[in-house]
Amino acid sequence: MPTDHDRPPQSSGTGSESGSVRLERRVARGIAVLVPSFGLIGVIVMLSSDGPVGPAAVAACTAVLLSTIPVGAWWWLRSVDASHMPGWFVVYADVGVSVMLLTFDDRDLALYGAALFSVIGTYIAYFSRRNVLKFHTAFVNTVILLLAVLAVVEQPDDPASIVARALVTVLVVNSVLAFRAVIQRQLDLANTDSLTGLLNRRGLELRLDRMMARLTDEQSVALMVVDLDQFKRVNDTYGHAMGDRVLRRTARRLTTATGRRPCVARTGGEEFTIAVPVCEHSADHLADGIRESVHDSGDDVPVTVSVGVAVLDAARWRAAVSSYGAAELVHNVLLDADTAMYESKHAGGNRTTVYAGD
């Protein structure tokens, strides 16, 4: 059986959440506060002489402003799973701000106010996919162009000044595009193992939280600890360069064997951890298939793996989230999978063991 020294180190976030997840939730709650803050700005503008003129414009602005309260509340409640900004929210934010800006009586104020799009774009760069950011960028630039044209038509005396203000706004709003690649690269570096390209332990924590949040209470996730058998002998006999090749090859096969959108991480020297949704009683069969996918007798250096499996059901995880104990629960289930993996090792290796409890 494994000793405490053999087991994975206790996470510093035990009893709460991983740092990455806490960050995402803080950002989501920041959005929850930001949405009604946009509404507050709109209220102030409506009370000024530069605000909307006419009953139709006032009614449109009022509808947008009132909607910020339930939408902000939705974001606050959704912060348990803030990994993606839904497309409808991007459309809502862009259209809502556009409605307000296009009804302003003062076009100069509207052009200045268009800088608010840059705030929306910053959040989209973190939360949304590239296609959503492209839509946002095209839509926003169109709105700014329209505001500039309306300003020139209504104030033809100084078109150069209007064009200058419009270009400044375009520059500010589009600056997020220049930083998105940097943001994404930094996130990848923080969450990825450099040798294999798999997730690292931090990336596993984040991906697992997202996976669990999307499951219904009736579903479960199998956590598998996969360890190469006698890997030290590979390094000692063939050298570390060959050992690295074996690790990269194993990473590719584990990724292929786990199907679409796999959650596969390298969590130790020759240790991998897999999280995959499973149906009842299917975990052992799936784990056996993954174990068999690694070994190929035709390889220049054939290897086998020992696998330990423990199952985490979504209802149990969700209850732990509500009491801020999700990280500790996941840590303990991983320890169970680790214990099962060592049972496979002690039984001769190249085996799968499902944790059966104490």
N, C-alpha and C positions, 0 to 999 in steps of 0.2 A: 504493500500500500504506500501511497505517497506520503512523504513527511511534509511538515509545514514549509520546509525549505524548498521543496519541489513545486509547491503550489504558486499560482500567480500572485503577485503582490497586491495587497489591499489597496483599492482605489482611494485616493484622497477625498473623493467626492461621495464616499459611502454615506448613506442616510439622506442624500439629497439627489443631485443630478450631476452628470458630467459637465465640465466647463463649457463645452461647445453647445450643449443643449440649453444650459442656463443663459448663454449669450443669445441664442435664437429666441428664447422666450422673452428676454428683456427687450430685444428689438421689436418683437411682435407687440408687446405691451406699449412700446414707444409709438408704434403705429396707432394703437388704440387711443392714445392720448392725442396724437397728431391730427387724426381725422376731425374730431370736434374742435381742435384748435384752428384748423382751416375754416370751420364754420364760424368761429368767433371773429376771425378776420373779416369774413363776409358780412357778418352782422354790423360790424363797425363801418364798413364801406357803404352798406345799405342806408345807414343813418347819416351819411355824409352827402354833400351836394354832388359828389362825383359818382354816386352809385347808380343803380338801374333807374330808368325813367319809363313810366307807363305801367299800367296794371299787368300786362302780360309778362314783362320783364321782371317785375316785382314778384309775381306769382312763381315764375320759374326759379328765381333765386331763393325764395322762401322754401320751396320744395327741396332744393338741393341742401340748404342749410339744416332743415329738419331731419333729413336722411342721415346726417353725420352722426347723430346720437345712436341709433340702432346699429349702424355699421361699426362705429367705434366699440360698442359693447360686444359685437360679434368677434372683433379682433381680440379683445381682451379674453373672452371665453375660449377662443381658438388657440391661444398661446401654448396650450398643451401639445399642439402639433403645428408648429410654425415654420415647417421646412420649405413650404412652397406658397407663393402668393398666387391665389386663383386668378384666372384670366378675367373673370367678371369684375373683380375688384379693380384691376388695372383700367378696364373700360369705364367703370364707375368713377374712379378718381380723375381720369383724363377728361371725360365728358362733363363731370361736375365742375371742375375748375374752368373748363372752356365756356360753359354756360355763364358762369359768373363773370368771366373776363369780357365776353362778347356783349354783355348787357351793361357794362360800365359806361357811363356818360363821358368820362374822360379817357380817351384812347391812350394817352401817355401813362396814366395809372395802370391801364390794362397791360401795356407792354412791360412795365416794371413788375406787375403782379405775375406775369408769365414765368418769372424766375422760380415760382413755386413748383413748376414742373420738374425742376432739377432735384427737389426734395423727393418727389415721387420716383424719379428715375434712379436715385441712389438706392432706395429700398428695392426697386425692381431688379437692379443689378445683383443684389444679394439673394433675393428670394425667388426670382423667376427665371424661366428659361430664356435662351437667346432670342427666340422668335418673338416672345412677348416684349422684350426690350426693343426689338426692331419695330414692332407695331407702335409702341409708345413713342419712339423717336420720330417716325414718319408722321404720326398724328399730331404731335406737339409742334413740329416744324411747320406743318400746314396751318395750324392755328395761329402761330406767331406771324407767318406770312400774311394771313388774312387780316390780323390785327393791324399790321403795318400798312397794308393796302387801304383799309378803312380809314386809318389815321391820315394818310396822304390825301385821300379823297376829301376828307372833312377839314383838313388843315393844309391846304396846298402851298402855303407861304414858305415853309421851311422843310422840304422833303428830305434834304440831306441829314438834318437832325433826327428825323424819324427813322431813316434807314440806319443811322449809327446806333440808335437805341435798340432797334430790332436786331442788328448784328451782335451787339453785346449780349442780348438775351439769348440768341441762338447759341453763342459761344458758351455761356454759362450752362444752359440746359443740356448741350451735347457733350460737355466735359466728362460726364459720367461714362461715356463710351470709351474714352481713353483709359479710364481706370478699371473698367470691368475686367479686362484681361489680367491686369495686375492682381485684382482682388481674387479672381478665380485661381490664378497660379499660386497665390499665397495659401489659399484654402487647400488646394491639392497637395502642396508641400507639407502642410501641417497634418494632413489626414492620410497620407499615402506612404507605403514602404518603398524606399528608393530602389531596392534591389529587384523586387518582383513586380512592382506596380500595383500590388494589392493594397487594400486598406491597412493602416496600422491600428494599434489598439484604440487610439482616440477616434479614428474614423469608424471603427467598428461600433463604438459606443453611440456615436451620432446616428449611423445608419440603422442600428438596431432599434433605437428609440423611434425613428421614423417608421420603421416596419411595424413595430408593435402598435403604434398609434392608429395605423390604418386597418388593423384587424378587428373583426367583431369579437364579442366575448366568447363565442363558441369556438374560435380558432386558436391555434397554438403555433409556436415556433420551436423547431428543434435546434438546439445549440450543440455543435459538434466540435470537439477538440481533436485535431488530426496531427499526429506526430510521426515523423519519419523514423523507421526502425533502423537502428545501428548506423545512424548518420555519421557518427564520429569515425567509423571505419572507412566511410567514403572519403572523408577529408584526409585521413591518415594515409590511405592507400593511393588515392588519385590526385590529391592536392585540393586546395581551397577553390581554385578556379573551376574545377570539375564540380565541387560541392555547390558552388553558386549556380552552375548550369542545371544541376539537379533540382535546386530550389525553384528556379525560374520555370523549369518544365513542370514541376509539381503544381506550381501556382496556376499555370495555364490549364492543366487538366482538371484541377479542382473547380476552376471558374467555368469550364465547359460542362462539367458534370452537374453543376447546380442549376442550370437552366437560365431563363431570362432574369435580368436584373439581380444577379447573385450578390450575396453579402459574404464575401470571403476576405479574411484578413490574415496577415502574418503577424502573430503575436509573440513569437519567440524565435530563437535561432533556427530550429527546424520544426517549429510548431505553428500550425495554422488553426484558425477558428472560423467556423461557418455558421451562419444563421439562415434558416430557410423555413418558410411556412410549411406545415405538414398537416395531413388529416390524421384522425385518430388511428393509432396502431401502425402507422406507415413509417415512423421515424427509423426503425431498425432496417427496414428494406431499403429506404433511401440512402442511409448511411453505408450499407453494404455496397450499393452501386457506386457511391463516391469512392469508397476504399478500393474497389476493384479497378476503377478508372485510372488510378495512379500507377499500378504495376503493369509493365509490358516487358515480357522476357526478351524481346528483341532490342531493347535499349542497350546502349554501350555500357551503362551502369544501371542495371535494374534495381529498383527499390520497392519496398512495401511500406505501408503505414498502419499504425494502430489508431483506432477511433474510439472515442468515448462520447456518448450522447446523453443529454438531459433535455427534458421538454419543459417549456415555459408557456403557460396558457395566458391568453390576453386578459381574461377577467382578473386573474391574480395580479398581473402586471398593472392593470388599471387601478385596482384597489391600492396597490403600493404607491402609485403616482399620487393619488389623493392624499396619502399620508406622508408624502415626501420620502418614501423608502424605496423607490424604483431602482436606484443604483445599487443599493445593498442587495436587493432581491436578485438582480441580474448577476452581480458578483457571486452570490451563493450558488446560483444555478450553474454558472461557469465552473465553479469549484466542483460541483457534482459531476459535470461532464469531464473535468480533469481527472477526478477519481476513477471514473469509468474507463478513461483512456489508459490509466496505469494498470487497471485490471487486465485490459487487453495486452499490455506489454508483458505483464507477469505470466500471462497464459501462453506466451511464446511469440507475440506480435502478429501482425497481419490479421487482426481480428477486429470485430466491432462489439462493443459492450454498451448496453443501454442502462443508465443508472436506475437502480431499483429501490433506492432509499436505504436508510440505515438499518 
